[in-house]
């Protein structure tokens, strides 16, 4: 059995285009009428796009870290709150006032 080689990603691929295609692939894979071979090909394409997106995120994160280190004033960062946490904090503030 020969292993199929994944198609190379387009040179002009952006994060946004890759993410949009990933969403299309998910929708296609949810179709129960897709055959096994078609589903496998879509899955392989999706894995490649997922790795591409992860690489872009890592690249951007590294660039942000460099900019923050080079900024003389520095920036303070904190964890983002989940939407439910922010609502809960507002409710707690209302109760104490």
C-alpha positions as CSV (number, residue, x, y, z in Angstrom):
1,X,0.0,0.0,0.0
2,X,1.5,3.4,-1.0
3,X,1.1,6.4,1.2
4,X,-0.5,9.4,-0.5
5,X,1.6,12.5,-0.4
6,X,-0.3,15.6,0.8
7,X,-0.7,18.4,-1.7
8,X,1.6,21.3,-1.0
9,X,0.0,24.4,0.4
10,X,-0.3,27.4,-2.0
11,X,2.5,30.0,-1.7
12,X,0.1,32.9,-1.2
13,X,-1.8,31.2,1.6
14,X,-2.7,33.5,4.5
15,X,-3.8,32.5,8.0
16,X,-7.3,33.8,7.2
17,X,-7.6,31.8,4.0
18,X,-6.4,28.6,5.7
19,X,-8.8,29.1,8.6
20,X,-11.7,29.6,6.2
21,X,-10.8,26.4,4.3
22,X,-10.5,24.5,7.5
23,X,-14.1,25.6,8.3
24,X,-15.2,24.4,4.9
25,X,-13.5,21.0,5.5
26,X,-15.2,20.6,8.8
27,X,-18.6,21.2,7.1
28,X,-17.7,18.7,4.3
29,X,-16.6,16.1,6.8
30,X,-19.9,16.3,8.6
31,X,-21.7,15.1,5.5
32,X,-22.5,11.4,6.0
33,X,-22.6,10.9,2.2
34,X,-18.8,11.5,1.8
35,X,-16.9,8.3,1.0
36,X,-14.0,7.0,3.0
37,X,-11.3,8.1,0.5
38,X,-12.8,11.6,0.1
39,X,-13.0,12.0,3.9
40,X,-9.4,10.9,4.3
41,X,-8.2,13.3,1.7
42,X,-10.1,16.1,3.4
43,X,-8.8,15.1,6.8
44,X,-5.2,15.1,5.4
45,X,-5.7,18.6,3.9
46,X,-7.2,19.8,7.2
47,X,-4.2,18.5,9.2
48,X,-1.8,20.4,6.8
49,X,-3.8,23.6,7.2
50,X,-4.0,23.2,10.9
51,X,-0.2,22.8,11.1
52,X,0.2,25.9,8.9
53,X,-2.1,27.9,11.1
54,X,-0.3,26.8,14.3
55,X,3.0,27.8,12.7
56,X,1.6,31.2,11.9
57,X,0.3,31.7,15.4
58,X,3.7,30.7,16.9
59,X,5.5,33.0,14.5
60,X,3.2,36.0,15.4
61,X,3.6,35.2,19.1
62,X,7.4,35.2,18.8
63,X,7.3,38.6,17.0
64,X,5.0,40.1,19.7
65,X,7.4,38.9,22.4
66,X,10.3,40.5,20.6
67,X,8.5,43.8,20.3
68,X,7.5,43.7,23.9
69,X,11.1,43.1,25.0
70,X,12.4,45.9,22.8
71,X,9.9,48.4,24.2
72,X,11.7,50.5,26.8
73,X,8.5,51.2,28.8
74,X,7.5,47.6,28.8
75,X,3.9,46.4,28.8
76,X,2.1,44.6,31.6
77,X,0.1,41.6,30.4
78,X,-2.6,39.6,32.2
79,X,-4.7,36.6,31.4
80,X,-7.9,37.3,29.4
81,X,-11.1,36.7,31.3
82,X,-13.7,34.4,29.9
83,X,-17.0,36.1,29.1
84,X,-18.7,34.4,31.9
85,X,-16.0,35.5,34.4
86,X,-16.4,39.1,33.4
87,X,-20.2,39.0,33.9
88,X,-19.7,37.4,37.3
89,X,-17.2,40.1,38.3
90,X,-19.7,42.8,37.4
91,X,-22.4,41.0,39.4
92,X,-20.1,40.8,42.5
93,X,-19.3,44.5,42.2
94,X,-23.0,45.4,42.1
95,X,-23.6,43.4,45.3
96,X,-20.9,45.1,47.2
97,X,-21.9,48.7,46.3
